[in-house]
Amino acid sequence: MPQSDRAVPLLRLSDVGKSYALGRSALARLLRREHFHAVAGLSFDVAAGESLAIVGESGSGKSTVARMIVRLIEPTGGDIEFNGRSIVQLAGGDLAAFRKQVQMVFQSTMNSLNPRKTVATSLAEAIGRDGVPILDLLDMVRLPRAVLARLPHQLSGGQRQRVGIARALARRPTLLVADEPTSALDVSIQAEIIRLLRELHRTAGVTLVVISHDLALVGELCERVAVMQTGRLVEIGHASQVLHAPRERYTAELLAAIPRGLAGRRAAA
């Protein structure tokens, strides 16, 4: 695995938090507080060329973290650095340059792809003037040329996710953040997408941050695993350690909840 100097990681989160004002809502009365803390005190590094999974049950804050990393939402505390530079205050051309280097693969391809635009149009817009040629993108994600003329609803779920990955790769990013990239797919297609992401990571050198609730899959893709619970980091370490000898009870409970029938799927991935 390629490694950067650990003193200057590709990505660094330092005491990052995200809170939402509740005002006088029913939720505020129920919780008896004015703010909801989706993420609190989160700190971790990701080295260049590394693959990190962020896992946890629904509501743990992992998708909020993904959106803060790519600057879709702003943290309310702490700092996020990319290549040693804070991204929190980036604007204008600096923000545009950052977004070329950091791209996201979304969970719902039906929502992230414009239903009125063909695959060719969606990819051409992502490529811009200096991105990866469109046929090279199709080759990278193993899609046939025929999909270029199709609209999103004319594609299978796996094909749409591959288009989403191709679009994210169009500007040659350094970091790819994938938010639940397989959760909307059936088991056989999940394995195909995991194999594709693993191959891109290994051959193209793309650094990966994968958001997932599915511990049965992340061990096949990521070298390290971070476990979140109610907005906080409870454990982080090498995938083999976290998934086979967890230090925290919460992690062990997550692993125990994996249906036994998924063991074969892990091997297939």
C-alpha positions as CSV (number, residue, x, y, z in Angstrom):
1,M,0.0,0.0,0.0
2,P,1.4,3.4,-0.9
3,Q,2.0,5.5,2.2
4,S,2.5,9.2,2.6
5,D,4.4,10.7,5.5
6,R,2.1,10.1,8.5
7,A,2.9,13.6,9.7
8,V,1.1,15.0,6.7
9,P,-1.7,12.6,5.8
10,L,-3.8,13.1,2.7
11,L,-6.9,13.7,4.8
12,R,-7.0,14.7,8.5
13,L,-10.1,15.3,10.6
14,S,-9.4,17.1,13.9
15,D,-12.1,17.3,16.6
16,V,-14.8,17.7,13.9
17,G,-18.3,18.2,15.0
18,K,-21.7,18.9,13.3
19,S,-24.7,20.2,15.2
20,Y,-28.2,21.1,14.1
21,A,-30.4,23.7,15.8
22,L,-33.6,22.1,16.9
23,G,-35.4,25.3,17.9
24,R,-38.8,24.6,19.5
25,S,-39.5,21.4,17.5
26,A,-41.1,18.3,18.9
27,L,-37.7,16.6,18.8
28,A,-36.2,19.4,20.9
29,R,-38.8,18.9,23.5
30,L,-38.3,15.2,23.4
31,L,-34.5,15.5,23.8
32,R,-34.8,18.5,26.1
33,R,-32.1,20.3,24.3
34,E,-31.7,23.0,21.6
35,H,-29.2,21.3,19.4
36,F,-28.7,17.8,17.9
37,H,-25.1,16.7,17.7
38,A,-24.9,14.5,14.6
39,V,-21.1,14.2,14.9
40,A,-18.9,15.2,17.9
41,G,-15.2,15.2,18.5
42,L,-14.2,13.1,15.5
43,S,-10.5,12.8,14.7
44,F,-8.7,10.5,12.3
45,D,-6.2,10.5,9.5
46,V,-6.2,8.8,6.0
47,A,-2.9,8.3,4.3
48,A,-2.5,8.7,0.5
49,G,-3.3,5.4,-1.2
50,E,-5.1,4.0,1.8
51,S,-8.6,2.6,2.0
52,L,-10.7,3.3,5.1
53,A,-14.2,2.1,5.9
54,I,-16.4,4.1,8.3
55,V,-19.1,1.8,9.7
56,G,-21.9,2.0,12.1
57,E,-25.6,1.5,12.4
58,S,-28.1,4.0,10.9
59,G,-27.9,7.3,12.7
60,S,-24.3,6.9,13.8
61,G,-23.3,10.0,11.8
62,K,-21.1,8.3,9.1
63,S,-22.9,9.8,6.1
64,T,-22.7,13.2,7.7
65,V,-18.9,12.7,7.9
66,A,-18.8,11.8,4.2
67,R,-20.6,15.0,3.3
68,M,-18.3,17.1,5.4
69,I,-15.2,15.6,3.8
70,V,-16.4,16.6,0.3
71,R,-17.8,20.0,1.5
72,L,-21.4,19.3,0.8
73,I,-22.1,20.4,4.3
74,E,-20.0,22.5,6.7
75,P,-18.7,21.3,10.1
76,T,-19.8,23.4,13.1
77,G,-16.5,22.6,14.9
78,G,-13.0,21.3,14.4
79,D,-11.0,21.2,11.2
80,I,-10.7,19.1,8.1
81,E,-7.4,19.2,6.2
82,F,-6.6,17.9,2.7
83,N,-2.9,17.6,1.8
84,G,-2.1,19.7,4.9
85,R,-4.5,22.5,4.1
86,S,-7.7,23.3,5.8
87,I,-10.7,22.9,3.5
88,V,-13.2,24.6,5.8
89,Q,-12.7,28.1,4.5
90,L,-12.0,27.3,0.9
91,A,-13.9,29.3,-1.6
92,G,-13.9,30.3,-5.3
93,G,-11.2,28.8,-7.4
94,D,-9.6,27.1,-4.4
95,L,-12.8,25.2,-3.6
96,A,-13.2,24.3,-7.3
97,A,-9.7,22.9,-7.4
98,F,-10.3,20.9,-4.2
99,R,-13.5,19.4,-5.7
100,K,-11.6,18.1,-8.7
101,Q,-9.4,16.1,-6.3
102,V,-12.1,14.8,-4.0
103,Q,-15.2,13.2,-5.5
104,M,-18.2,11.3,-4.1
105,V,-20.1,8.2,-5.1
106,F,-23.7,8.4,-3.8
107,Q,-25.9,5.7,-2.5
108,S,-29.0,6.5,-4.6
109,T,-28.0,6.6,-8.3
110,M,-31.6,7.3,-9.3
111,N,-31.4,10.6,-7.3
112,S,-27.8,11.5,-8.2
113,L,-28.2,11.0,-12.0
114,N,-30.3,13.4,-13.9
115,P,-33.3,11.4,-15.3
116,R,-33.5,13.5,-18.4
117,K,-29.9,13.2,-19.5
118,T,-28.2,10.3,-21.2
119,V,-25.2,8.6,-19.8
120,A,-23.1,10.3,-22.5
121,T,-24.3,13.8,-21.5
122,S,-23.8,13.1,-17.7
123,L,-20.3,11.9,-18.2
124,A,-19.4,14.7,-20.7
125,E,-20.5,17.3,-18.2
126,A,-18.4,15.6,-15.4
127,I,-15.3,15.3,-17.7
128,G,-15.3,19.0,-18.7
129,R,-12.4,20.1,-20.8
130,D,-9.5,18.2,-19.3
131,G,-11.0,15.0,-17.7
132,V,-10.6,11.4,-18.6
133,P,-11.9,10.6,-22.1
134,I,-15.4,9.1,-22.0
135,L,-14.5,5.8,-23.6
136,D,-11.6,5.4,-21.1
137,L,-14.1,5.9,-18.3
138,L,-16.4,3.2,-19.6
139,D,-13.4,0.8,-19.8
140,M,-12.4,1.7,-16.2
141,V,-15.8,0.8,-14.9
142,R,-16.5,-2.1,-17.4
143,L,-19.5,-0.7,-19.1
144,P,-20.4,-1.3,-22.8
145,R,-20.5,1.6,-25.3
146,A,-24.2,1.0,-25.7
147,V,-25.1,2.6,-22.3
148,L,-24.0,6.0,-23.6
149,A,-27.3,6.5,-25.4
150,R,-29.5,5.4,-22.5
151,L,-31.3,7.3,-19.7
152,P,-30.8,6.3,-16.1
153,H,-34.1,4.4,-15.9
154,Q,-33.0,2.3,-18.8
155,L,-30.0,0.9,-16.9
156,S,-29.8,-1.8,-14.2
157,G,-29.0,-0.8,-10.7
158,G,-25.4,-2.1,-11.1
159,Q,-25.0,-0.2,-14.3
160,R,-26.2,3.1,-12.7
161,Q,-23.8,2.7,-9.9
162,R,-21.0,2.1,-12.4
163,V,-22.0,5.3,-14.2
164,G,-21.9,7.1,-10.8
165,I,-18.4,5.8,-10.2
166,A,-17.3,6.7,-13.7
167,R,-18.6,10.3,-13.2
168,A,-16.7,10.5,-9.9
169,L,-13.5,9.4,-11.6
170,A,-13.9,11.8,-14.6
171,R,-11.6,14.5,-13.1
172,R,-8.9,12.1,-11.9
173,P,-9.5,12.6,-8.2
174,T,-7.0,11.7,-5.5
175,L,-9.7,10.8,-3.0
176,L,-13.0,9.0,-3.6
177,V,-15.6,9.0,-0.9
178,A,-18.3,6.3,-1.5
179,D,-21.4,6.6,0.7
180,E,-23.1,3.2,1.0
181,P,-22.2,2.3,-2.6
182,T,-23.8,-1.2,-2.6
183,S,-26.7,-0.9,-0.2
184,A,-29.4,-0.4,-3.0
185,L,-28.1,-3.4,-5.0
186,D,-28.7,-7.1,-4.8
187,V,-26.1,-9.4,-3.4
188,S,-24.5,-10.5,-6.7
189,I,-24.2,-6.9,-7.9
190,Q,-22.8,-5.8,-4.6
191,A,-19.9,-8.2,-5.1
192,E,-19.3,-6.7,-8.6
193,I,-19.1,-3.2,-7.3
194,I,-16.8,-4.1,-4.4
195,R,-14.5,-5.8,-6.9
196,L,-14.5,-2.7,-9.1
197,L,-13.7,-0.3,-6.3
198,R,-11.0,-2.7,-5.0
199,E,-9.5,-2.8,-8.5
200,L,-9.6,1.0,-8.9
201,H,-7.9,1.4,-5.5
202,R,-5.1,-1.0,-6.4
203,T,-4.5,0.0,-10.0
204,A,-5.3,3.7,-10.1
205,G,-3.9,4.5,-6.7
206,V,-7.2,6.2,-5.7
207,T,-7.5,6.8,-1.9
208,L,-10.8,5.4,-0.7
209,V,-13.1,6.4,2.2
210,V,-16.1,4.0,2.1
211,I,-19.2,4.6,4.3
212,S,-21.1,1.5,5.1
213,H,-23.3,-0.2,7.7
214,D,-22.3,-3.6,6.2
215,L,-19.3,-5.0,8.0
216,A,-19.6,-8.2,6.0
217,L,-18.3,-6.3,2.9
218,V,-15.9,-3.7,4.1
219,G,-13.2,-6.2,5.2
220,E,-12.9,-7.3,1.6
221,L,-12.3,-3.7,0.4
222,C,-10.7,-1.6,3.1
223,E,-7.4,-1.9,5.0
224,R,-8.6,0.0,8.0
225,V,-12.0,0.3,9.7
226,A,-13.4,3.1,11.8
227,V,-16.5,2.4,13.9
228,M,-18.9,5.2,14.8
229,Q,-21.7,5.2,17.4
230,T,-24.1,8.1,17.9
231,G,-21.7,10.6,16.2
232,R,-18.5,9.5,17.9
233,L,-15.6,7.3,17.0
234,V,-15.5,4.3,19.2
235,E,-12.8,2.2,17.5
236,I,-10.4,2.4,14.6
237,G,-7.7,0.0,13.4
238,H,-6.6,-2.5,10.8
239,A,-9.6,-4.3,9.3
240,S,-8.4,-7.8,10.5
241,Q,-8.1,-6.5,14.1
242,V,-11.4,-4.6,14.2
243,L,-13.4,-7.3,12.4
244,H,-11.9,-10.4,14.1
245,A,-10.7,-9.1,17.5
246,P,-12.7,-5.9,18.3
247,R,-11.7,-4.0,21.4
248,E,-15.1,-2.4,22.0
249,R,-18.3,-4.1,22.9
250,Y,-20.3,-2.0,20.4
251,T,-18.1,-3.3,17.5
252,A,-18.6,-6.9,18.7
253,E,-22.3,-6.4,18.8
254,L,-22.3,-5.1,15.2
255,L,-20.3,-8.1,14.1
256,A,-22.7,-10.5,16.0
257,A,-25.6,-8.9,14.1
258,I,-24.3,-10.0,10.7
259,P,-26.5,-12.9,9.4
260,R,-24.5,-16.1,9.1
261,G,-25.7,-16.5,5.5
262,L,-23.5,-13.5,4.5
263,A,-20.3,-15.4,5.1
264,G,-20.4,-16.8,1.6
265,R,-21.0,-13.4,0.2
266,R,-17.8,-12.1,1.9
267,A,-15.8,-14.8,0.2
268,A,-17.5,-14.1,-3.2
269,A,-16.6,-10.4,-3.0
